């Protein structure tokens, strides 16, 4: 059952993922998919909408009419007001009769793709309708929660404890769709499935680490209403960026199993500390302003649909944080995410220390101006999207009669190595819920540790009257203070996906 089936997520991600799982034979035979939402709609109308959505999302071209007919025979729509518990009795009997017709046992998955305010009321109504079996019962119910899971530490704890009175932790799947991305999963395999890199990933060799999750889009598809309540810190940094940080910084787990991996991620979150004593010196907020981006006149955030003209909501955040443990002590982690940046790109860049002696130099030119520069430090880059890759930047001798260094890149590009495309994050994650594997989902203690870390920043930005995010022009890499975060230490942000910086 998908609660919130009229929404954007159902059409753009969930149904296309379920269709692909069905087509590739990962979905159990006879599975029924039931869209649940408030709007009046017939099964056929829902099927047509979902056909259009799957067609639009399809990576493999047109969906054949025969295949769709077969798939959609098990696709239904039920109208339910999720905040009206009385309607759940009817939902229960409808679901039971569909199951009886198909000869299904009653193993159920509920995907909460709704407004977060409906999480607790919906689960309460499921519970009161007798739809939540004991977690040891073979007829299970698992519930997936879309983010945001809470809007600060206090509300996340409240939500968790409310849910725990009705659901066992094994039945709760808090989704962070970044963890379903192939390239994100590969971080652990690359680190712990090879022996030559891991000995270098520590304070002895690493100068600093940058994590960038940049988006070029603004408030398209009516997202303004949600975004202005959320902002970059809650929307992406607290979850996606901190999860990436955990994967790159964590210790090897004792076993490659859900809880052991999450134990290690939790330890990273518990050792996170601010990069400076005053919040404004380590956490920078920005907000985009109108500018020409390519040929397009991009609006400023305050001119976007459903955004108040005096909004102080941040559309960009940069942070300097420390992971205060034996391995990483003294290594700064610079994090940044934002909307309306020059490109959509997510990557982790590990910059190693300079060689101890500068024996070699090289000539670098920009236009007509050339200068003699020292070796660039080595860098290991995990490109999560687009042009998924892992690159290692090293120096080599430029052919010729002198010793001149030349930076080169050794690349592993997914598109060169694998002919099949990468699976969509939601395909993998939905399948994992069906399998009962919660490795790629966030545990409540992890989530609370992440909220605990960002909470003081949220409080500063939301409750102190003197706070204003620093403006940056749409299409640029964020406000000036974000640059200063690194330049004060003689460093600068990488410019991902530029010719020089591939
Ligand atoms: C979502 C955020 O979690 O991730 C969105 O709410 C953001 O604001 C999206 O656009 C980015 O996802 P992806 O998979 O395109 O990186």
Boltz pocket constraint, residues with backbone or C-beta under 6 A from the ligand:
constraints:
  - pocket:
      binder: B
      contacts: [[A, 177], [A, 215], [A, 235], [A, 236]]
      max_distance: 6.0
